[in-house]
Amino acid sequence: MATSYRSYAEQGAHYFGRAHESLPPGPITGPAAWRGAALEPSAWRVALDAEQLEGFECALASARATGKPLAALSRDDFPLPPKLAADVARWRSELTSGRGFLLLSGLPVERWGGEDASRFYWAFGLALGWPGAQNPQGDLLGHVIDTGDDRANPLVRLYRTRSDIAYHCDAADAVGLLCLSTARRGGLSRLASSVTAYNEVLRRRPDLAVRLFQPFALDLRSEERPGMRGWIPVTPCRYQGGVLRTFYHSDYFRSASRHADAPRLSSDEQALLDLYEEIANELDVRLDMELRPGDVQLVSNHTVIHARTAYEDEPGAGERRHLLRLWLSL
């Protein structure tokens, strides 16, 4: 039976099928080459108005009335009024050919509760693109919450801990986070333009910049399977038609060396990764934002890298930081 979402393999094949024609002739310009210090919040934050919220509420009621589980919902089950559908199309365009990220705020997640918030978020993903599985087990909505897993375990996915997470991209055109509740302290979302990071590497170390267009070993970690090699080659940067698309995963590039058959990083490759992350962490390059309940952060995995600062939850049985994660093909 046909589904309205993509499998993990289908989504990954779509995302990594980035065309490449040549090395860029020089620095890359355009809206995706932003610097955090130069952006006003009004440029990327969309406060949902009463008309938009009413449209979403009505579409959610329609989806709820079907009685279908999330995986069985289709775009037709979440009908948006024409004006709101045009807004969604504009947000999609911002991800694919604009700045590469935005934040919607004002969704009534406390009133909805977890079940309706999940139903809305999945259906919203259907309106925006094609949601996809986030692991080989087929999980469709990720719960970003501290489960007590040990960061030191090389197979643990760090979104299940409260530790900091280094810059990376996910294996889908875009990733979305819907905030249900916040931490007591910390947990800032950190973004940087991968176009700006490349331009700065090119300016400071042009001898290293070309290495971004050659494969690195990527550790598969928790997605390893018996009998399979524990790493795959992935090329960070691809360029075609004036557009740079980047996949970057600091921790997984570095930890691939735990596999005996994986190539070791050379001193130049180590220097390149160090420089790339140093640039992305510079105050004028990065953008930090705190997600509040009812916020939806949407981020392109082609032109933006994202990270997270460590956090602390309320002690005991107090409120815990909890976000829903969605992977999308656009």
Secondary structure, 3 states (H helix, E strand, C coil): CCCCCECHHHHHHHHHCCCCCCCCCCCCCCCCCCCHHHCCHHHHEEECCHHHHHHHHHHHHHHHHHCCCHHHCCHHHCCCCHHHHHHHHHHHHHHHHCCCEEEEECCCHHHHHHHHHHHHHHHHHHHHCEEECCCCCCCCCEEECCCCCCCCCCCCCHHHCCCCEEEECCCCCEEEEEEEECCCEECCEEEEEHHHHHHHHHHHCHHHHHHHHCCEEEECHHHCCCCCCCEEEECCEEEECCEEEECCEHHHHHHHHHCCCCCCCCHHHHHHHHHHHHHHCCCCCCEEECCCCCCEEEEECCCEEEEECCEECCCCCCCCCEEEEEEEEC
